[in-house]
Amino acid sequence: MPEASYSKSPIRIVIVDDHNLISDGISAHTERIQGFVVQQVFQNGLLFTTQLPGLRFDLLLCDVNIPGRNGFSVCRECKQQFPDRKVIFFTGYTESIILEEVKSSRADGFVPKDTGMDVLFDTIQDVLKGKRVFRFDLLSKQSFSHEEPGFVVEGNQRVSNSFERFQSLLSPREKEIMALYAQGMKDNEISSHLQVSMHTVHTFRKRIYQKMEVSSMQELMIACWQCGLM
């Protein structure tokens, strides 16, 4: 990959991702190339947006599902306060409905996490030149399938069924907990926030999975998006 040469000062990158392996890998890569520096890493979206007015950076790398505040909300807040700052989603979420939200957001780019660092930094360079670059071409065809488990696929029925399940099947407490998951909270954070045991949180999560007809947190995030919680 060619060295960056956009200015005498390095491009300042802020990362919002709660996976240390990802942020550490990006930081290590910037140490081996010229023109970039990871200025700060946040593992919580709400903490990032709280400190956003005082931060000085050029580009934000953001995951979708992060504690405190999800990536789409973080992106919108960043673009509202600083329209010229670049935002790239670097995420493992590749379901079609998430990709639609990525495309309709004000983000400048998208790179799936299972690609190499050279692809990521090539995309960063293009984005810094003013391009919008969404590397959907790197995804497998399965990522664009409309057959995610637990959802009906005929027209708008997918969305309405998720919303109807949320409205009619979930108890008020289950709705509250599902909304907290949509904000990016983890089980231990929900336990502390609601002052209930981890066992209680796990029980509620199991019930939510069953009623929303999902089998993983990734699928639950899709349901949250369909229900307007993200």
Phi and psi restraints in degrees (value plus and minus 20) as a CYANA .aco file:
   2 PRO   PHI     -87.5   -47.5
   2 PRO   PSI     133.1   173.1
   3 GLU   PHI     -91.5   -51.5
   3 GLU   PSI     126.5   166.5
   4 ALA   PHI     -91.4   -51.4
   4 ALA   PSI     123.9   163.9
   5 SER   PHI    -165.6  -125.6
   5 SER   PSI      23.5    63.5
   6 TYR   PHI    -105.2   -65.2
   6 TYR   PSI     -46.6    -6.6
   7 SER   PHI    -182.6  -142.6
   7 SER   PSI     149.4   189.4
   8 LYS   PHI     -89.7   -49.7
   8 LYS   PSI     -50.0   -10.0
   9 SER   PHI    -106.3   -66.3
   9 SER   PSI     125.8   165.8
  10 PRO   PHI     -88.0   -48.0
  10 PRO   PSI     133.2   173.2
  11 ILE   PHI     -91.3   -51.3
  11 ILE   PSI     104.9   144.9
  12 ARG   PHI    -111.7   -71.7
  12 ARG   PSI      99.9   139.9
  13 ILE   PHI    -129.1   -89.1
  13 ILE   PSI     114.2   154.2
  14 VAL   PHI    -132.8   -92.8
  14 VAL   PSI     115.2   155.2
  15 ILE   PHI    -132.0   -92.0
  15 ILE   PSI     112.6   152.6
  16 VAL   PHI    -138.9   -98.9
  16 VAL   PSI      80.4   120.4
  17 ASP   PHI    -183.0  -143.0
  17 ASP   PSI     114.5   154.5
  18 ASP   PHI    -113.9   -73.9
  18 ASP   PSI      -8.5    31.5
  19 HIS   PHI    -123.1   -83.1
  19 HIS   PSI      89.4   129.4
  20 ASN   PHI     -79.8   -39.8
  20 ASN   PSI     -54.3   -14.3
  21 LEU   PHI     -80.3   -40.3
  21 LEU   PSI     -58.9   -18.9
  22 ILE   PHI     -89.3   -49.3
  22 ILE   PSI     -72.6   -32.6
  23 SER   PHI     -84.7   -44.7
  23 SER   PSI     -56.8   -16.8
  24 ASP   PHI     -86.2   -46.2
  24 ASP   PSI     -58.7   -18.7
  25 GLY   PHI     -85.3   -45.3
  25 GLY   PSI     -61.8   -21.8
  26 ILE   PHI     -86.4   -46.4
  26 ILE   PSI     -63.3   -23.3
  27 SER   PHI     -80.8   -40.8
  27 SER   PSI     -63.3   -23.3
  28 ALA   PHI     -83.7   -43.7
  28 ALA   PSI     -57.1   -17.1
  29 HIS   PHI     -87.2   -47.2
  29 HIS   PSI     -59.1   -19.1
  30 THR   PHI     -85.7   -45.7
  30 THR   PSI     -44.9    -4.9
  31 GLU   PHI     -92.6   -52.6
  31 GLU   PSI     -39.0     1.0
  32 ARG   PHI    -117.1   -77.1
  32 ARG   PSI     -28.9    11.1
  33 ILE   PHI    -144.2  -104.2
  33 ILE   PSI     142.9   182.9
  34 GLN   PHI    -117.7   -77.7
  34 GLN   PSI     129.5   169.5
  35 GLY   PHI      79.1   119.1
  35 GLY   PSI     -21.9    18.1
  36 PHE   PHI    -155.0  -115.0
  36 PHE   PSI     129.9   169.9
  37 VAL   PHI    -168.1  -128.1
  37 VAL   PSI     114.6   154.6
  38 VAL   PHI    -102.3   -62.3
  38 VAL   PSI      90.2   130.2
  39 GLN   PHI    -101.3   -61.3
  39 GLN   PSI     -58.1   -18.1
  40 GLN   PHI    -180.1  -140.1
  40 GLN   PSI     129.6   169.6
  41 VAL   PHI    -142.7  -102.7
  41 VAL   PSI     111.4   151.4
  42 PHE   PHI    -137.9   -97.9
  42 PHE   PSI     115.3   155.3
  43 GLN   PHI    -122.4   -82.4
  43 GLN   PSI     -13.3    26.7
  44 ASN   PHI    -160.3  -120.3
  44 ASN   PSI     104.2   144.2
  45 GLY   PHI     -86.0   -46.0
  45 GLY   PSI     -56.7   -16.7
  46 LEU   PHI     -87.1   -47.1
  46 LEU   PSI     -59.9   -19.9
  47 LEU   PHI     -82.5   -42.5
  47 LEU   PSI     -60.4   -20.4
  48 PHE   PHI     -81.9   -41.9
  48 PHE   PSI     -69.9   -29.9
  49 THR   PHI     -87.0   -47.0
  49 THR   PSI     -49.0    -9.0
  50 THR   PHI     -86.3   -46.3
  50 THR   PSI     -58.2   -18.2
  51 GLN   PHI    -111.8   -71.8
  51 GLN   PSI     -26.1    13.9
  52 LEU   PHI     -71.4   -31.4
  52 LEU   PSI     -64.3   -24.3
  53 PRO   PHI     -77.7   -37.7
  53 PRO   PSI     -48.5    -8.5
  54 GLY   PHI    -118.3   -78.3
  54 GLY   PSI     -19.9    20.1
  55 LEU   PHI    -105.7   -65.7
  55 LEU   PSI     124.6   164.6
  56 ARG   PHI    -140.4  -100.4
  56 ARG   PSI      89.3   129.3
  57 PHE   PHI    -174.1  -134.1
  57 PHE   PSI     147.7   187.7
  58 ASP   PHI    -125.6   -85.6
  58 ASP   PSI     -52.0   -12.0
  59 LEU   PHI    -166.0  -126.0
  59 LEU   PSI     118.5   158.5
  60 LEU   PHI    -130.6   -90.6
  60 LEU   PSI     106.4   146.4
  61 LEU   PHI    -123.8   -83.8
  61 LEU   PSI     104.0   144.0
  62 CYS   PHI    -155.7  -115.7
  62 CYS   PSI     118.9   158.9
  63 ASP   PHI    -104.9   -64.9
  63 ASP   PSI     151.4   191.4
  64 VAL   PHI    -107.5   -67.5
  64 VAL   PSI     -71.8   -31.8
  65 ASN   PHI    -119.7   -79.7
  65 ASN   PSI      80.9   120.9
  66 ILE   PHI    -153.5  -113.5
  66 ILE   PSI     131.3   171.3
  67 PRO   PHI     -82.8   -42.8
  67 PRO   PSI     134.3   174.3
  68 GLY   PHI      65.0   105.0
  68 GLY   PSI     -69.0   -29.0
  69 ARG   PHI    -182.3  -142.3
  69 ARG   PSI     106.8   146.8
  70 ASN   PHI     -89.5   -49.5
  70 ASN   PSI     144.3   184.3
  71 GLY   PHI     -81.9   -41.9
  71 GLY   PSI     -55.5   -15.5
  72 PHE   PHI     -85.6   -45.6
  72 PHE   PSI     -60.6   -20.6
  73 SER   PHI     -85.8   -45.8
  73 SER   PSI     -59.7   -19.7
  74 VAL   PHI     -82.5   -42.5
  74 VAL   PSI     -64.0   -24.0
  75 CYS   PHI     -80.9   -40.9
  75 CYS   PSI     -67.4   -27.4
  76 ARG   PHI     -81.4   -41.4
  76 ARG   PSI     -62.1   -22.1
  77 GLU   PHI     -85.1   -45.1
  77 GLU   PSI     -61.9   -21.9
  78 CYS   PHI     -83.0   -43.0
  78 CYS   PSI     -65.6   -25.6
  79 LYS   PHI     -89.6   -49.6
  79 LYS   PSI     -50.8   -10.8
  80 GLN   PHI     -88.7   -48.7
  80 GLN   PSI     -60.8   -20.8
  81 GLN   PHI    -101.9   -61.9
  81 GLN   PSI     -56.5   -16.5
  82 PHE   PHI    -156.9  -116.9
  82 PHE   PSI      59.6    99.6
  83 PRO   PHI     -77.8   -37.8
  83 PRO   PSI     -47.1    -7.1
  84 ASP   PHI    -104.9   -64.9
  84 ASP   PSI     -32.0     8.0
  85 ARG   PHI     -98.1   -58.1
  85 ARG   PSI     120.1   160.1
  86 LYS   PHI    -107.4   -67.4
  86 LYS   PSI     123.6   163.6
  87 VAL   PHI    -150.3  -110.3
  87 VAL   PSI     106.1   146.1
  88 ILE   PHI    -143.2  -103.2
  88 ILE   PSI     109.6   149.6
  89 PHE   PHI    -102.4   -62.4
  89 PHE   PSI     104.2   144.2
  90 PHE   PHI    -141.1  -101.1
  90 PHE   PSI      76.2   116.2
  91 THR   PHI    -163.4  -123.4
  91 THR   PSI     138.9   178.9
  92 GLY   PHI    -114.1   -74.1
  92 GLY   PSI     -22.3    17.7
  93 TYR   PHI    -102.0   -62.0
  93 TYR   PSI      94.9   134.9
  94 THR   PHI    -148.1  -108.1
  94 THR   PSI      -5.0    35.0
  95 GLU   PHI     -85.9   -45.9
  95 GLU   PSI     130.3   170.3
  96 SER   PHI     -78.7   -38.7
  96 SER   PSI     -58.5   -18.5
  97 ILE   PHI     -90.4   -50.4
  97 ILE   PSI     -51.8   -11.8
  98 ILE   PHI     -89.3   -49.3
  98 ILE   PSI     -59.7   -19.7
  99 LEU   PHI     -84.5   -44.5
  99 LEU   PSI     -55.4   -15.4
 100 GLU   PHI     -82.9   -42.9
 100 GLU   PSI     -60.0   -20.0
 101 GLU   PHI     -86.9   -46.9
 101 GLU   PSI     -58.6   -18.6
 102 VAL   PHI     -78.8   -38.8
 102 VAL   PSI     -66.4   -26.4
 103 LYS   PHI     -85.7   -45.7
 103 LYS   PSI     -54.3   -14.3
 104 SER   PHI    -107.7   -67.7
 104 SER   PSI     -28.4    11.6
 105 SER   PHI     -96.9   -56.9
 105 SER   PSI     156.9   196.9
 106 ARG   PHI    -111.4   -71.4
 106 ARG   PSI      -4.8    35.2
 107 ALA   PHI     -85.3   -45.3
 107 ALA   PSI     136.5   176.5
 108 ASP   PHI    -117.4   -77.4
 108 ASP   PSI     -33.7     6.3
 109 GLY   PHI    -188.7  -148.7
 109 GLY   PSI     147.5   187.5
 110 PHE   PHI    -166.1  -126.1
 110 PHE   PSI     112.9   152.9
 111 VAL   PHI    -158.1  -118.1
 111 VAL   PSI     107.0   147.0
 112 PRO   PHI     -89.6   -49.6
 112 PRO   PSI     126.0   166.0
 113 LYS   PHI     -87.4   -47.4
 113 LYS   PSI     -42.2    -2.2
 114 ASP   PHI    -103.6   -63.6
 114 ASP   PSI      -9.7    30.3
 115 THR   PHI    -114.2   -74.2
 115 THR   PSI     147.8   187.8
 116 GLY   PHI     -99.6   -59.6
 116 GLY   PSI     146.5   186.5
 117 MET   PHI     -84.3   -44.3
 117 MET   PSI     -52.5   -12.5
 118 ASP   PHI     -82.5   -42.5
 118 ASP   PSI     -60.3   -20.3
 119 VAL   PHI     -84.3   -44.3
 119 VAL   PSI     -63.8   -23.8
 120 LEU   PHI     -78.6   -38.6
 120 LEU   PSI     -68.0   -28.0
 121 PHE   PHI     -96.9   -56.9
 121 PHE   PSI     -45.6    -5.6
 122 ASP   PHI     -84.7   -44.7
 122 ASP   PSI     -60.8   -20.8
 123 THR   PHI     -85.1   -45.1
 123 THR   PSI     -61.5   -21.5
 124 ILE   PHI     -78.9   -38.9
 124 ILE   PSI     -64.3   -24.3
 125 GLN   PHI     -81.7   -41.7
 125 GLN   PSI     -62.7   -22.7
 126 ASP   PHI     -84.6   -44.6
 126 ASP   PSI     -61.4   -21.4
 127 VAL   PHI     -83.5   -43.5
 127 VAL   PSI     -59.8   -19.8
 128 LEU   PHI     -86.4   -46.4
 128 LEU   PSI     -40.7    -0.7
 129 LYS   PHI    -104.6   -64.6
 129 LYS   PSI     -19.3    20.7
 130 GLY   PHI      82.1   122.1
 130 GLY   PSI     -16.3    23.7
 131 LYS   PHI    -108.3   -68.3
 131 LYS   PSI     135.0   175.0
 132 ARG   PHI    -123.7   -83.7
 132 ARG   PSI     100.2   140.2
 133 VAL   PHI    -146.1  -106.1
 133 VAL   PSI      93.8   133.8
 134 PHE   PHI    -138.0   -98.0
 134 PHE   PSI      88.1   128.1
 135 ARG   PHI    -104.6   -64.6
 135 ARG   PSI      35.7    75.7
 136 PHE   PHI     -88.5   -48.5
 136 PHE   PSI     -38.9     1.1
 137 ASP   PHI     -86.2   -46.2
 137 ASP   PSI     -35.8     4.2
 138 LEU   PHI    -108.2   -68.2
 138 LEU   PSI     -25.0    15.0
 139 LEU   PHI    -106.6   -66.6
 139 LEU   PSI     132.2   172.2
 140 SER   PHI     -93.4   -53.4
 140 SER   PSI     139.9   179.9
 141 LYS   PHI     -79.5   -39.5
 141 LYS   PSI     -48.3    -8.3
 142 GLN   PHI     -82.4   -42.4
 142 GLN   PSI     -47.8    -7.8
 143 SER   PHI     -84.7   -44.7
 143 SER   PSI     -44.6    -4.6
 144 PHE   PHI    -118.5   -78.5
 144 PHE   PSI     -12.7    27.3
 145 SER   PHI     -89.6   -49.6
 145 SER   PSI     126.1   166.1
 146 HIS   PHI    -121.3   -81.3
 146 HIS   PSI      11.2    51.2
 147 GLU   PHI    -137.9   -97.9
 147 GLU   PSI      21.7    61.7
 148 GLU   PHI     -82.5   -42.5
 148 GLU   PSI     119.2   159.2
 149 PRO   PHI     -77.4   -37.4
 149 PRO   PSI     118.7   158.7
 150 GLY   PHI      70.0   110.0
 150 GLY   PSI     -17.6    22.4
 151 PHE   PHI    -147.3  -107.3
 151 PHE   PSI     118.4   158.4
 152 VAL   PHI     -98.3   -58.3
 152 VAL   PSI     125.7   165.7
 153 VAL   PHI    -129.9   -89.9
 153 VAL   PSI     -21.1    18.9
 154 GLU   PHI     -99.2   -59.2
 154 GLU   PSI      90.7   130.7
 155 GLY   PHI      32.7    72.7
 155 GLY   PSI    -154.5  -114.5
 156 ASN   PHI    -100.4   -60.4
 156 ASN   PSI     -18.0    22.0
 157 GLN   PHI     -85.0   -45.0
 157 GLN   PSI     -48.6    -8.6
 158 ARG   PHI     -78.7   -38.7
 158 ARG   PSI     -68.8   -28.8
 159 VAL   PHI     -89.0   -49.0
 159 VAL   PSI     -67.4   -27.4
 160 SER   PHI     -83.5   -43.5
 160 SER   PSI     -57.5   -17.5
 161 ASN   PHI     -84.3   -44.3
 161 ASN   PSI     -62.3   -22.3
 162 SER   PHI     -82.4   -42.4
 162 SER   PSI     -64.4   -24.4
 163 PHE   PHI     -86.2   -46.2
 163 PHE   PSI     -61.4   -21.4
 164 GLU   PHI     -84.7   -44.7
 164 GLU   PSI     -59.7   -19.7
 165 ARG   PHI     -82.9   -42.9
 165 ARG   PSI     -62.7   -22.7
 166 PHE   PHI     -81.2   -41.2
 166 PHE   PSI     -65.8   -25.8
 167 GLN   PHI     -92.5   -52.5
 167 GLN   PSI     -61.1   -21.1
 168 SER   PHI    -117.5   -77.5
 168 SER   PSI     -46.8    -6.8
 169 LEU   PHI    -120.6   -80.6
 169 LEU   PSI     -51.6   -11.6
 170 LEU   PHI    -103.1   -63.1
 170 LEU   PSI     120.3   160.3
 171 SER   PHI     -94.3   -54.3
 171 SER   PSI     144.3   184.3
 172 PRO   PHI     -74.8   -34.8
 172 PRO   PSI     -58.8   -18.8
 173 ARG   PHI     -87.9   -47.9
 173 ARG   PSI     -60.2   -20.2
 174 GLU   PHI     -85.3   -45.3
 174 GLU   PSI     -58.6   -18.6
 175 LYS   PHI     -82.8   -42.8
 175 LYS   PSI     -61.0   -21.0
 176 GLU   PHI     -82.4   -42.4
 176 GLU   PSI     -64.7   -24.7
 177 ILE   PHI     -89.1   -49.1
 177 ILE   PSI     -59.4   -19.4
 178 MET   PHI     -81.8   -41.8
 178 MET   PSI     -58.5   -18.5
 179 ALA   PHI     -85.3   -45.3
 179 ALA   PSI     -55.1   -15.1
 180 LEU   PHI     -88.5   -48.5
 180 LEU   PSI     -58.2   -18.2
 181 TYR   PHI     -81.3   -41.3
 181 TYR   PSI     -60.2   -20.2
 182 ALA   PHI     -82.6   -42.6
 182 ALA   PSI     -49.2    -9.2
 183 GLN   PHI     -97.1   -57.1
 183 GLN   PSI     -27.7    12.3
 184 GLY   PHI      79.1   119.1
 184 GLY   PSI     -13.1    26.9
 185 MET   PHI     -90.1   -50.1
 185 MET   PSI     125.7   165.7
 186 LYS   PHI    -113.0   -73.0
 186 LYS   PSI     149.9   189.9
 187 ASP   PHI     -76.2   -36.2
 187 ASP   PSI     -65.5   -25.5
 188 ASN   PHI     -86.1   -46.1
 188 ASN   PSI     -53.2   -13.2
 189 GLU   PHI     -90.5   -50.5
 189 GLU   PSI     -58.7   -18.7
 190 ILE   PHI     -86.1   -46.1
 190 ILE   PSI     -61.0   -21.0
 191 SER   PHI     -77.8   -37.8
 191 SER   PSI     -65.6   -25.6
 192 SER   PHI     -88.9   -48.9
 192 SER   PSI     -62.2   -22.2
 193 HIS   PHI     -83.4   -43.4
 193 HIS   PSI     -61.3   -21.3
 194 LEU   PHI    -114.2   -74.2
 194 LEU   PSI     -26.1    13.9
 195 GLN   PHI      38.0    78.0
 195 GLN   PSI      29.0    69.0
 196 VAL   PHI    -147.5  -107.5
 196 VAL   PSI     146.4   186.4
 197 SER   PHI     -95.7   -55.7
 197 SER   PSI     140.8   180.8
 198 MET   PHI     -82.6   -42.6
 198 MET   PSI     -55.6   -15.6
 199 HIS   PHI     -80.3   -40.3
 199 HIS   PSI     -60.6   -20.6
 200 THR   PHI     -84.8   -44.8
 200 THR   PSI     -62.3   -22.3
 201 VAL   PHI     -81.8   -41.8
 201 VAL   PSI     -64.6   -24.6
 202 HIS   PHI     -83.1   -43.1
 202 HIS   PSI     -56.6   -16.6
 203 THR   PHI     -85.4   -45.4
 203 THR   PSI     -64.9   -24.9
 204 PHE   PHI     -83.2   -43.2
 204 PHE   PSI     -60.9   -20.9
 205 ARG   PHI     -82.6   -42.6
 205 ARG   PSI     -61.6   -21.6
 206 LYS   PHI     -81.2   -41.2
 206 LYS   PSI     -62.4   -22.4
 207 ARG   PHI     -84.8   -44.8
 207 ARG   PSI     -61.3   -21.3
 208 ILE   PHI     -83.6   -43.6
 208 ILE   PSI     -64.4   -24.4
 209 TYR   PHI     -76.1   -36.1
 209 TYR   PSI     -66.9   -26.9
 210 GLN   PHI     -84.5   -44.5
 210 GLN   PSI     -65.8   -25.8
 211 LYS   PHI     -91.9   -51.9
 211 LYS   PSI     -53.2   -13.2
 212 MET   PHI    -108.7   -68.7
 212 MET   PSI     -23.4    16.6
 213 GLU   PHI      39.3    79.3
 213 GLU   PSI      28.9    68.9
 214 VAL   PHI    -144.4  -104.4
 214 VAL   PSI     142.9   182.9
 215 SER   PHI    -148.2  -108.2
 215 SER   PSI     -14.8    25.2
 216 SER   PHI    -174.7  -134.7
 216 SER   PSI     144.8   184.8
 217 MET   PHI     -86.0   -46.0
 217 MET   PSI     -53.2   -13.2
 218 GLN   PHI     -81.2   -41.2
 218 GLN   PSI     -65.2   -25.2
 219 GLU   PHI     -87.8   -47.8
 219 GLU   PSI     -54.3   -14.3
 220 LEU   PHI     -84.8   -44.8
 220 LEU   PSI     -56.9   -16.9
 221 MET   PHI     -84.4   -44.4
 221 MET   PSI     -55.2   -15.2
 222 ILE   PHI     -84.8   -44.8
 222 ILE   PSI     -63.8   -23.8
 223 ALA   PHI     -82.9   -42.9
 223 ALA   PSI     -59.2   -19.2
 224 CYS   PHI     -80.6   -40.6
 224 CYS   PSI     -63.4   -23.4
 225 TRP   PHI     -83.8   -43.8
 225 TRP   PSI     -62.9   -22.9
 226 GLN   PHI     -85.1   -45.1
 226 GLN   PSI     -49.3    -9.3
 227 CYS   PHI    -108.0   -68.0
 227 CYS   PSI     -17.6    22.4
 228 GLY   PHI      59.8    99.8
 228 GLY   PSI      -2.1    37.9
 229 LEU   PHI    -107.1   -67.1
 229 LEU   PSI     -29.5    10.5
